Amino acid sequence: MDAVKDLALRLLEREPPPGPVMDPALYVAGSLPGLLAALAKPGGRADGPALGSLCLKYAHAYVHPDRIGQDVSLEAVTELAGQFVRRRGGCRSLAGRDGLRRLLLHHGFALQMLFDLPKTVHLLTALGAAASRVLAGEGFLGLDCGAGTGILLLGQYLLAGQLGVAAPSLWGIEHLPPVAARADDLLSALGVGRVLCGDATASAIYNNFPQGPVACLTNETLPSRGRRLYKEPFTAICQALFAALGDRLGDTAFVPEAVWAVDRAGEWLRLAPENAFAGDDGQGKPARLFAMADVELAGRRLPADRVGEPFADLLAPAWREVLGRRW
Ligand SMILES: C[S@@+](CC[C@H](N)C(=O)[O-])C[C@H]1O[C@@H](n2cnc3c(N)ncnc32)[C@H](O)[C@@H]1O
């Protein structure tokens, strides 16, 4: 009977796309801590290939934390990307590796965000561009609502480093316990920050963070273009966040900077810090009933489904479709 089951499972197996996930000429060699230290330098500004390589190494360390300090080759990150893509149906390199497959399945949503290199790198680049909007004092308190793997906290670490703050205070909130625990372990090991397990739509969670003004806030809990905002917790998180920390958010650099939503009648709302990301006047229909449309990143408004376009070439063509799943 087991043999029949095995045979049936083997029939579902397919191989991931051929060839490296990223152009070998673009992939930056070295370990994750090494690349992170090289990029988090005062005045430094990482380019797309460096950020793409950083994301791939970070994904590798998230799945294989025991190999965090190793020089992770393009072959190794390509193998992992392939295993991730084939986590449901299986492939040769997942055969007999049930523990790894379960991990990829349980952390699938968080990893899916990270592995969409063009969109993730676009968000990280927008974070880098926020440098001119951050009041660089002695400290740097950064928060990330819906932290997932913690990749945007890594982006905040680069931003703080760029501003000359070597030891920022970075905190994420993630409501899925296994994801929060894994992200927390990884970011702690890298000396980047911490991730708390909790609900970012509840104001009480914000009491856990240090006092003082918030330098940077990332919140990528948005649905894809055309879907109503209530499908994801973005507006509920903003409501709780501003209720809890409103007076500490006056000079905060938000990423995204604003969100545009539209209803069936063609009425537009711009959700931005000045209206607590609740819409223009709070008088009419609640923002959560509007459909997601555009985001503002690095001073540019663009449709959410076009985020990542400038970085599309970071993924080899065969991998673009299977890894492009953020929005
Ligand atoms: C779209 S993902 C983004 C993850 C990460 N920030 C990134 O950019 O890759 C949204 C994350 O928010 C988490 N999340 C959803 N609702 C939440 C809530 N109420 N409180 C905390 N986290 C939440 C999800 O589990 C998911 O990991």
The ligand as an SDF file (V2000), in Angstrom:
LIG
                    3D

 27 29  0  0  0  0  0  0  0  0999 V2000
    2.0910   40.4810    2.8090 C   0  0  0  0  0  0  0  0  0  0  0  0
    2.9480   39.7310    4.1340 S   0  0  0  0  0  0  0  0  0  0  0  0
    4.3590   40.7830    4.2480 C   0  0  0  0  0  0  0  0  0  0  0  0
    5.4720   40.1850    5.0560 C   0  0  0  0  0  0  0  0  0  0  0  0
    6.7760   41.0230    5.0840 C   0  0  0  0  0  0  0  0  0  0  0  0
    6.5700   42.3140    5.7180 N   0  0  0  0  0  0  0  0  0  0  0  0
    7.3300   41.1900    3.6960 C   0  0  0  0  0  0  0  0  0  0  0  0
    7.2530   42.3050    3.1730 O   0  0  0  0  0  0  0  0  0  0  0  0
    7.8090   40.2150    3.1170 O   0  0  0  0  0  0  0  0  0  0  0  0
    1.9340   40.1890    5.5110 C   0  0  0  0  0  0  0  0  0  0  0  0
    2.3080   39.5180    6.8270 C   0  0  0  0  0  0  0  0  0  0  0  0
    1.4510   40.0580    7.8420 O   0  0  0  0  0  0  0  0  0  0  0  0
    1.0720   39.0150    8.7220 C   0  0  0  0  0  0  0  0  0  0  0  0
   -0.1830   39.4450    9.3730 N   0  0  0  0  0  0  0  0  0  0  0  0
   -1.4360   39.4130    8.8560 C   0  0  0  0  0  0  0  0  0  0  0  0
   -2.3280   39.9030    9.7330 N   0  0  0  0  0  0  0  0  0  0  0  0
   -1.6130   40.2730   10.8480 C   0  0  0  0  0  0  0  0  0  0  0  0
   -1.9640   40.8560   12.0880 C   0  0  0  0  0  0  0  0  0  0  0  0
   -3.2330   41.1660   12.3820 N   0  0  0  0  0  0  0  0  0  0  0  0
   -0.9930   41.0810   12.9840 N   0  0  0  0  0  0  0  0  0  0  0  0
    0.3020   40.7770   12.7020 C   0  0  0  0  0  0  0  0  0  0  0  0
    0.6860   40.2230   11.5460 N   0  0  0  0  0  0  0  0  0  0  0  0
   -0.2440   39.9750   10.6140 C   0  0  0  0  0  0  0  0  0  0  0  0
    0.9440   37.8120    7.8100 C   0  0  0  0  0  0  0  0  0  0  0  0
    1.0150   36.5900    8.5270 O   0  0  0  0  0  0  0  0  0  0  0  0
    2.1060   38.0200    6.8480 C   0  0  0  0  0  0  0  0  0  0  0  0
    3.2610   37.4040    7.3320 O   0  0  0  0  0  0  0  0  0  0  0  0
  1  2  1  0
  2  3  1  0
  2 10  1  0
  3  4  1  0
  4  5  1  0
  5  6  1  0
  5  7  1  0
  7  8  2  0
  7  9  1  0
 10 11  1  0
 11 12  1  0
 11 26  1  0
 12 13  1  0
 13 14  1  0
 13 24  1  0
 14 15  1  0
 14 23  1  0
 15 16  2  0
 16 17  1  0
 17 18  1  0
 17 23  2  0
 18 19  1  0
 18 20  2  0
 20 21  1  0
 21 22  2  0
 22 23  1  0
 24 25  1  0
 24 26  1  0
 26 27  1  0
M  CHG  2   2   1   9  -1
M  END
$$$$
